[in-house]
Amino acid sequence: MQDTISPEQKTAIVASLQRYFDEHFEHELNDLQAALLLDYIMKEISPLAYNRGIEDARQYFAARAEDLPGICFQEALTYWEMKPGSARTVRRKPGP
């Protein structure tokens, strides 16, 4: 996983970390400390969230692919069933 945040996002995240520490720990982080903390989080912790997102996407698409026959079925050989006056009955989708 590569560094995927823009300089503008990094600036905003550093400011957010500084505010969080100031409000919750009554300790101020300077710009360097906040930037180093962000780098640590991006290298050490964010891969966990990234991997979880990849797994969630894999499960989502696997479930959709499994359901393709049910949602993308096209009945074949129906030309004569559509003709007015045809004596044939309409065929239904075969069951499971």
N, C-alpha and C positions, 0 to 999 in steps of 0.2 A: 504494500500500500504506500503510495507516495503522498507527499505533502500536498493536500488539495484545498488549502485555504488561501485566499487572496490576501495581499498586504492590508487591504481595507478591513477584511474580516478579522485578520490577526489583531489589528489595532483595536477593533471593537471588542474582541474576546479578552484581550489584555485589560482593557478598561473594565469589563464585566468582572473579571477575576479580582481586580483591585477593589472594586466596590463590594464584592461578596466577602472578601477577607476583612474589609473595614467594618462591614455591618455585622458579620457573624463571629468574628474572632477578635474584634477591636484591635486589629493589627494591620498596618498599612504595608502593602507591597509596592516597591518601586517598579519602574518599567522593566528593568532587567530581571528582577525576581519573578514578576508576572509572566514575562516572556519565557523564562526558563521553565516555569511550572507548566505553561502551555505546551512547550516542546516535549516535556516529560509525558504529559497526558496524551498528546498526539502519537508519541512513539509507543508508549506502554499500554494505554487503556483503550484508545480509539479503535485498534484492531479488533477488540472484542465486539464492539458495537457494529463495526463493518462486517465481520464474519456472521453475526446474528442476522443482519440485514440480507446478506447473500443467502443464508439458509432459509430465511422467511420467503425470499423471492423464489428460490428453488422449489420449496413446498407449494407455493401458490401456483407456479407454472406447471408443476407435476400434476396437481389436482385438475387444472384446466385441461391439460393434455389427456388425462385419463377420461375426461368427460366428452372429448371430441366426438366419438361416435354417437353419443346421445344428442348433441346439439348441432352437429354438422352432417346429419344424415339426409341423403337425397334419394327418394324413391326412384327406382329405375323401371323401365318398361311400362309406362303409364299412358302412352299415347292413345291406345284404344279405350282406356277407361274415361278419357276426357271427351270423347266423341259423343255428341248428342245421339240418343237412341241406341247406344251400345248396350248390349245385354249383359256385359260383364259387370261384376260387382267391383267396387273399389277395394283395392288391396291395402292392407294396413302394414305398418312397419313391423318387422318380425320382432318377437319378444326376446328377452335375454336368454 
